[in-house]
Amino acid sequence: MSTVIEIFLQELTETEPADVIVEPPPYDHKDKTQVKVRLTYQALRNMARLRNHEDSCLKTLAYAYYLGELLETKPKTPAQRTVLANRSYLQDKILELDKL
């Protein structure tokens, strides 16, 4: 039985399929940061619940990436500072999702 790390490393070395479809972010780029974070977090939770679904692992990873990307951006407004201040809370919630 392969460990998760072995499977992950094996998938990184695969060259097929060459035509990879990237999951778009679950938000509109014109949305405010707080809305983007909420929509991305909801999409991440929904995909994490569908563990046995074919695409759920890839979509979960994509939404986790988008959420991290949002949290790493430089705050420009007080609302964005609040979102970033709550970053550790969201990280804890993401870790809880992994346990589902």
N, C-alpha and C positions, 0 to 999 in steps of 0.2 A: 504494500500500500504506500503510495507516494504522499509525502507531506505537502502542505499548502505551498511552502517555499519552493519545493522541487517542481511542482506544477507551474507555479508562477515563473520560475526561471526557464522552464521548458517553453512556455508560451511566449516569453520575450525573444527567444531565439527562432521562433517560427517565422517563415517568410510568406506563408499562405494564410489567409487570402490577401492578395495584393490590393484589392478594392475594398478597403475598410470604410464603413459608414460611421461617421462620428455623430454621436447624439448631440443635438443642439441644446443650448441652455433652456431651462424651462421658463424663462422670463424674456421680456422685451428689453432691449438695451436702453430704451428710453425711460424705463421704470426707475423709481427711486431705489437707493441701495437697500433700504429696509424691506421694501416689497420684493426685491430680487432675492434677498437672504431668506425671507419667509417662503417664497415659492420654491426655491431650490431645496430648502430644508424639508418641505412637505414632499417634494418629489423624491428626495433621498429616502425618507421614511417609507413612502409607499413602495419603492423598489426593494428596500431591505425586507419588507414583509413578504415579498414574492420570491423567496429564496430558491424555490424549485422551478421557477419559470426560466425558460431558455435565456432570455436577454437580461434578466434581472441583475446578474453579477456585473456585466459590462455597464449597464445603465447606472447601477449603484456607484460604481467607480467613477463614472463620468460626472454624476451629480456631486459626489464628494469632492472631486477636483474643482468643479465650478464654485462650490461653497467655500473651499479653501482660497480660491482665487479672489472671491469677493471679500473675504476676511483679511486678505493680505494687502488690499489696496489702501492707499493713503486716505485718511479721513479728510473730507473737505467741509463738512457741515457738522453741527452738534448731533444731528440724528445719526450720522455715520460714525461719530465718535462713540455714541452709545452702543451701536451695533458691535464695534470693535472691542468695547469694554466688556461686552457680554460674550466675547470669544471663548473664554474658558468654559462657560456654561454650555455653549453649543458643542464644543469639543467633547465634553462629558456626555452629552446626549448622543453624539455620533458613536462614541464608544459603547453606549448602552444599546444602540441599534445593532452593533456587531454581535451582541449577546442574544438577540432575538432568535 
